[in-house]
Amino acid sequence: MPPRLVAILLALFLPAAGRNITVSGNDADDDFFEKCPVSRCAEGGPEIRFPYRLDSSPSFCSVPGMELSCSGNDTVLALPHTGSFNVTAIDYRYGEITIKLGGSCLHGLTGQPESVNLTSSLYPQWDDRDIILLGCPRKWTPEEDYQIAGPISCLSTASQFVYVVRAYAYATSLPSDCRVISNRFTIPFRPMTESDSDQPTLNETVADLTTRGEVTLGWYVSPITDKCIRCEEVKKFCGFSSATNQAFCRRGRNVKLIAATSSAAFVILLLLVVILVYFYTRSKREKEIRLKVEKFLASYNAIKPTRYTFSELKKITKRFKNTLGQGGFGSVYKGELANGIPVAVKMLARSKWDGREFTNEVATIGRIHHFNVVRLLGFCSEGTTHALIYEFMPNESLEKYIFSKGRNSLHEPLKMEKLLEIATGIARGIEYLHQGCNQRILHFDIKPHNILLDRNFNPKISDFGLAKLCSRDQSIVTMTAARGTMGYIAPEMYSRNFGAVSYKADVYSFGMLVMEMVGGRRNADPRIENQSEFYFPEWIYDQLVNGQDIGPAIEIANTGETEIAKKLAVVALWCIQWDPKDRPSMTRVVQMLIGDLQNLPMPPTPFVSSQVKM
């Protein structure tokens, strides 16, 4: 940082010498604390005081509903509709209470026990997060603690280190020698609320469950409980006045927080230096990426889409008025070109911007045009603004239709005949990417969310951010990390023990997609109580091998639709073979889809044991 800037900062903050910060308590009736003294169920147990009380104390000693009881030496909290839990800690300063669920090492959650409903009017709504377990032959440090946690010591062995990973999360940061060792299951996770200053990470949540079998609840923030938290911040107990119906801080000596000016100024100055260095580094990196993108666009000699300015982009989207969706990549807006063609404009998020997704999209679908591949009509690259302009798909993604069973669904499930047409269209699109271009295009992220549907429900493959180009005669590609979405990634992407990575990885992803189209559910369904006892692809394989009727299970009564479902299932089972050499090419897949079911042989079992012993 320039010396002149440091001198200016020092001149601004050093004159703050000798300033004291005083926090005072409010006067209150000490009679409350005589009638509602601090209590414990056992020596060393959690302190019980306002806003909590023991059930043996007068009702005015707590906020209504915040009663605790003693069971022997244990402090007990009763939650409505759930039961009673032992309390291990109460943090009055942050408004949190820690309860013990019982057991440890994920509390047996991998076996999906009866769900624990931690929701009540006094505590924030809890979420369930879907996760899977990965086994790795070596220990490594995850870069993204909100998606990966571990290693889990109580599940790991000397030869295998077990990690917890968010299901259906991108796996680009996972080591190639790790493998999936469990079906998907859920853990309780407290979501962010407006009153939270921070949210527990996946690592912290898993650590609480594995080492102590505990979760921490934050109690409902009201004017009374909020006042109590502020009392605790100045190290004063909180009480309640029935006369004023307000909480108050107990009288005592004022708490003076005296900070030496030199120390305070140094801390503030250090923070400013860190912030300035961060923004300088970020600006430098963004400039390098912009130069790289411009160099790519300058050397891109193919017939490329139209380039638009940011000003033109605002006109197309009417100043980004109509939002179609949002995600980690950025936001998508509906717009209209000057010739009246409706479009979808994807604005790439600046925080996720590294140039690769933009150049991948332009380099792949920017040079091709196929009926079953979404068309890139234009792009914008101006300063820190980067956007991709696609043809508009009014029926959104396939995901909204194949997972639409339920009363609250806005979309009618598609008939099997239409699903067969869609599957065939997707297969033709992937076949074109593999065989119909000058260079082979490997998508590496085939999944329902990336299949868009036009007005007539014709499928269009989209999102080429993870795509890779290679020559058509190149059967094997080099990968430095796994690409794709959990649940659709081929086994060889995790471990080379299953074979080399090739275009057959897209075949596997297609098979998993088709299997979900048949079942109308995710292959690892979060609604199933015990995931270790139900894995849809394995179940349907057993039904077909044993000649059982699959119609009732997938809610089909029509014989013709059942035959179509069988055909789709057999094709999908061929595609998800663990050995890439056993999977058909996409050309063969298209032939199977348009052929007769009677001509399709049953594939060998594509599964290893789905039971995880723990």
N, C-alpha and C positions, 0 to 999 in steps of 0.2 A: 504494500500500500504506500502511496506517495507520502513523504515526511510532512508535507504541508497540510495534508488532510488529517494526519494524526494530531498535529499541533492545534488545528481548529477544534477537533473533538475534545482535546484536553481543556482548551479554553472555555468550552461550553459547560463541561461537567465538573471541573475542579472547584468552582466557586460555591458548590453546594455544601461546604464544610459546616459541621456543627448542627445539622438539622436533625431534630428528634421526631419520631412518629409515635403518637399517643393514641391508644385505643381504650375507651372507657366503657365500663359496664353500666347497666341501668339499675335504679333502685327497685327493690321488690320486697315482698313480705316473706321474712324468714320462716314464718309459720308453715309455709308449704314444705320446706326442707325438713322440718321437725316431723311432720305427718308422713312425708314421703322420703325417708332416708335411703341412701345408697345401700343395696343389698346384693348378696351373692348366694348361689345354691351350694357352693363349696369353696373352701380356701383355694385361691388361684383360679377360680372360675370367672367368667365374664361379669363385669360390673353391670348391675341392673338399675337404671335410673331414667328419669324422664328424657325422651318421650316413651320409654318402656316402663313397665312395672311388673312386679310379681302378682299373680292372680289373688294372692292373699292381702294385697294392699288396697286402699280405697280407689274407686274408679277414676277419681280426678287426678290420680298420680300418673296417668299416661294418656297419650292420644288414643281415642277409641279404637279398639281392635288390636292395639300393640301390647298384648299381654303375654307374659312368659310364665312358665311353671317349673317347679322342681320335681325331678324324679330321682330320688336318691341324691347323688352328688351332681347329676346332670341337669343342665339348663335346657328346657324344651320349648320349641316354637311349634304351634299348631297352624298349618296352612289349610284353608278351606278346600274341600274336594280332594285333598291329597293325603293328609295324615300329619303325624308329628315327627319332628326332626330335632336332633341334639344340636345345640348352639355351641360353637367352639370359640367364637370371637364376636365382639360388637365394636365397630369403629364409629363413635359418635361424631367425630370431626368430619368424616366423609359420608355419613349417613348410610352405613353398610353393616349387614349382619351376615356372618359366615355360618353355614349349616353343613352337617355331615350327612351325605347321602347313604353312607354305609359301603363297605368294601373299598377297594382301590384298583389300580391298574385298569382304568376306563370303566370301573364299576360294572364290569360284565356287559358293557354296552354293545360289544361286538356280537353278542348273541341276541340283541334286541329284547331286553326285559320289558316288563310293563312300563309304559311311559310315565315319567314323573312330571306332573303339571305344576310348575312353580309359579303360576300366574294367580294373583289376587289383586283386589282393589288397592292394597297397601304397597304393592311391589310392581315394578315395571314388567311389561309383557316380555316373556322369554321366547327365544327362537330355537329351532333345532337346525344345526348345521350338518350337512351330509359330508361324510369323510370316508376315506378308504385307508388301508394300511399298505405301506411299501416295505419290502425287505431288500436290504442292500448288503453286499458282502464287505463293505468298508464304511467307516464312519466319515461323514462329511457335514459341513456347516451350511444349512439352508440360507439363501440370500433374502427370501421373502417370508418373514415370520407370520404374516397374516394368512398364508396359504399352506405352510409346511411347519411341522413341529417334530422335534425329536433330536437324537434317538430316544425311544421309550425304553428305559432301562429294565422295567419289569417284564417287557415282552421280548427284549433282545437277547441274543446268545453270543457266544464267542465268534461264531461264523456268520451271524446275520444280525444286522442292526435295523430295527423297525422304526419307521417314521409314519406320522399321521399327515395325510394330504387332503386338502379340500377336494371333494368329488367334482368332476367336470371343470376343473381349473386347468389352465394351460400348463403344460409340463415341460416347457423349454428349459427350465433351470434344473431338471432332474438328471442325475447321473445315468448314463446309458446302461449300466450294469444292474440297476435296481429293477425289481419286478413287483407286480401287484400280488399280494398274498391274502386279500380278503375281499368279500363283497362289500358294497356300500352300507354304512350304518350311520346313526346320528348321535350327536352329543348336545347337551344343553348349552346355550351360549347367550349371554345377556347382550342385547343390541344397544347401539348408541341412542341416547335420548337427548333432548335439548338441555337437560340439566347436567349431563355428564361432561366432565372435563376431558376424559379420555376413556377408551374402551379396552377391556382386557384383550390381549393378543391371543391367537390360537395356542401359542406356546404356554402362556400363563393359564389358560383354561384347561389344557390337557395336563399341565403339571399339577393343578389342583385336584383333578380327577384321578391321576395315576398315583401320586404320592400320598395324598390325604383323603381322597374320596369326598372332596368338599367343593361347594360352590358358594359364591358370595352374592347376596341379594342387596340391591340398593332400594331403600324404602321410599315411598311416595313423598315428593316434595310439595309441601303446603306452606302457607305463611308461618304456621307454628313450627314445623320441622325445619324450615329454612332458617328461622330465627335461632333455633337450637344449634344448628351447624355453625352459625356466626358466633354464638357464645363460645363454642368449643375452640374456635380459631383464636380467641383471646384468653383461652385457658380458664373459662368460667363454666360452672354448671348451669343447666337450663331448668327453669321452673315454669309454672302455669298459674295465671291469676283467673279465677272463676268470675271475679267482679268485672274485669275488662275483657275477658275471653281472649287473652293474648299471652304469648310466651314472653319470658323475661330472663335476663342474665342475673345470676346471683351477685349480690353486692360484694365488693372486695377492693383491694388496692388496684389502681390503674396499672395496666401492663404497658410498660414503656419499651419500645423497640428502638434502641439507640444504635445507629450504625455509623461507623467511622467513615467520613466522607471520602477519604482516599480509597478505601476498599470498595465502597459503592460505585464511585466513579470508575474505578478500574474494571469492575464487573460489567458495568454498562458499556464502557469503551470496548472491552473484549467482545461483548455480544455484537456490537456494531461492526467491529472488524470482521468477525466471522460472517455476518450477514452480507457485508460488502464483498468479501472474497467469494462467497457462494454465488452471488448474482454476477460477479465478474466472470467466474468460471463457467457458469451456465450460459452467459451471453457468448463467450468464446466458443463453447461447444456448439451452440445453435448456429453460429456463423459458419463453422466448419461443415455442419450438416447441410446448410443451405447451399454452400459452394459445391458440395458433392452432388446434391440433387440437380443443381443447374448444369453441372458438367455432364450428368447423365442425360438430361433433357436435350442438351446441345448435341450429344453424340447419338441420339436416338433417331435413326434414319428411317424406321418403318413408318407406315401411314398411321400417324398417331392421332388421338382425339384432339378436339379443340382446346386451346388454352384460354382461360378466362382470367380477367383481373378481379380483385376483391370487390371493386365497385360494381362490376357486372354481376358478381355473385350475389350481392345484396339485392339487386334488381330481380334476379331470377327467383330468389327465395322471399321476396317482399320483406326484406330486412329480417329474415329468419323468423318469420311469424308463426309458421306451422311446423311444430316439432313432431316427427314420426317416432323417434326413439332415442334412447341414450344408453351408453355403455362405457366400458373402460377405454375403448378406442376413441370416444368423443361423442358427438351428437349427429343425428340424421334429420334433415329438414326437407319438407316437400317444396318443390318449386316448379317453374314453367319456363321453358326456353322462349325466345322471341317468336319462333315459328309455332308456338302453342303446344309443343310436346311436353307432357308432364315428366318431371325428373325427381330423383332422390339425391340430395346433396349430403355427403358424409364429410363433416368437419373433423379432421384428425386432432385429437387432444394434444395440446402443447406439452403437457407433463409426460405423455407417453411417446413423444415424437423422437424418432431416431433416424428417420428417412427410409428405413427398410420397407415398411408396409406400403408407403407411397410408390417407391420405385418398383416394388414387386407387382403391384396392381397395374401400373402403366406398362411395365415390361411384358406382362402376361396377357391379360384380357384387352389391353390397349391395342394389341396387334392382331387379335382374332375376332371372328364373328361367327357364332354358332347359335342355332335356335335354342339350345338348352344351356347356354352360358350367358349370364347377365351381361349386357352391353355397357361398356364404359364410353360415355358420350363426351366427356370433357374433364378438365382438372384445373386447379388453381394452385400456383406456387408463388407466393408473394410475401416476402419478409418472413414473419413467423406464422403466416396463415397458409395452411395446406388443406386442400379439399379435393374430393373425387366426386364426379357427377355421373350417376347411373340412370338407365331407363327406370321409370317408376313401376313398381309391382303392386297393384291395388289389393291383392289378396295376402300380402305380407309373407311370412315364412311358413314352411311345412310344419314346423314345431307346433304352431297354434292349432293345427287340425288333427294331428295324430295323438296329441296328449290332451284332447278336448273333452274327455269323458267326465261327466259331473254336472250337477245342477247349475253351477255358477258359470259354466262355459259360455262364451259369446259366439262360438263357432260350432257348426254341425259337423260331426265326424264324417269323413269321406267314405264312400262305398268301396268295397274291395276292387271292383272293376276300375274305378278311377285311380285307386292306389297302385294298381298294376301299371296303368298308363304313366303315372308319375314316376314309378320306379324304373320303367323302361326309358323314359326321357332322361332321367338322371344318369342311367347307365350309358346312354348314347353320348351325353355330354362328357362324361369321364373318358369314354373311349376316344372321343375326338381330342381331348387334352393329351392322351397317351400316344395316339397314333396319327392324328390328323393334322398336326402342325409341323413346321420345319424343325422345331425343337420340342422334345417331350416335356410336358408340363405336369409336375407332380403337385397335387393340391395340398395334401397333408392335413386338411381340416374339414373333411366331408362329415357333416352332421345335419340334423333337421333344421337348426337355426340358420344355416348357410344355404339352404335351398329355398329360393323365393318362388312365388306363384303369380303368374300374370292373370289377366282378367278371366281367361278360360282355364285356369288351373294348370297351365303348362309349366313344368319346373324349369328353373334357371339356377345354375350353380353360381354362387357369389363368394366374396371374401377370399381373395388370393394373397392375403398378407403374409402367409406362411409358405407360399408356393416356392418350388425350386425348379429351375430349368436345367435340362441336360440333353445330350444328343440322343436321337431316336435309337441308335444302336447301342447305347449305354444301358446295361441291365441293372447295374448296381450303382448306388450313389453314396457319397461320403457324408456322414452326419456327425456334427460335433455335440449335438444335444437333441433330446426328444422334441418333436413338434406335434402339435395337435391338442385335442381336448380329451381329458380323462374319460374313459368309457368308450372311446372310438379309436384309440391309438393301437396299432398293431403290436403284437408281442416283441417283434424284432426291433422296434423303436426303443424299447427298454433294455433289451439284452441281446447281444449278437449271438448268444447260444441258440436262439430260435432261427437264425439265418441272417443274411445280409439285407439291408434296406433297399427296396426297389419300388417300382410302380405298384407292386402287390400290396403295399401299405394302404394305398387308396382303395384297393379291392376289399381289404378287411374292413375299413371304415364304412364302405358302402354296405357290406353285409350286416354290420351292426345297426346301421340306419334302417335297412329293410326289415330287420327283425323287430325293431320298434314300431315300424309301420304296421306290421302284422298284429302285434300284441296290443297296440294302442296305449302302450305304457313304456317307461324307460326299462331297459333290460335289467337294471337293478332298481326295483321300484320302492321308493321310500314309504309307500303306503302299506307294504307288506311287513307284518310284525317281526318275523324272523328271517332276515336276509340269507342266513346260512342255509335255510331250508328251501329257499325258492330263488331260482335263477332262470328267467323265462326261456332263453335260448336252449338251456339244458333240458328244461321241462318239455318243450315242444319237440326236441329231438327224440326224447324217450317216447312221447306220444306217437310220433310218426313211425318209429321203428317197431313199436308194438301194435300198430294198426288201429290206434285209438282215435276217436273223433275229437278234433280240436275246436270244433265250432262253438259249443256251449261256453268254453273257457274264455273265448275271445268275443263272446256275445254275437255269434253269427248263427242264424237258423236256416238260411238259404243254402241249398246244396251247391249251387253254382258258385256262390261266394266262398264257401268252404274249400272248394277245389282250387280257386285262385289263391286263397290263403296258404294252402299246402304248397302250391308252386312257389310262391314268394318265400316261404319258410325253407324249402329245400335249396333254392338258389342262395339264400342268405347263409345257410349252414355250409355250403361249399365255399362261400367267400370268407368265412371266419375261421377256416382251418388254421391251426397254430403254425404249421410249417408253410412258409410262403410258396414253396414249390407245389404244394397241393391245391393252392387256390387257382381258379381259372383266370384267364385274361378278361378284360372288360369286353372284348369282342365276343368271347365265348359266353359271357354273362348275358349279353344282349340276345344271343341266339337262344339261350335257355329261357329267357323271359318271354320271347315271342313264340316259342315252341310249345309242344304238348306236355302235360305233366307226366303222361305215361312213358315218355321217352327220357325222363330225368332219373338217373340212378340215385340211390340214397348215398350220401357221402359218409366217410368214416366219422367216428365221433371227434369233434373238434375241441373237446374239453379235457382239462386236467381236473383233479378233485377240487371242488369249490368249498369243501369243508376245511376250516382253519382251526387247528387244535391249539387252544390256549388255556 
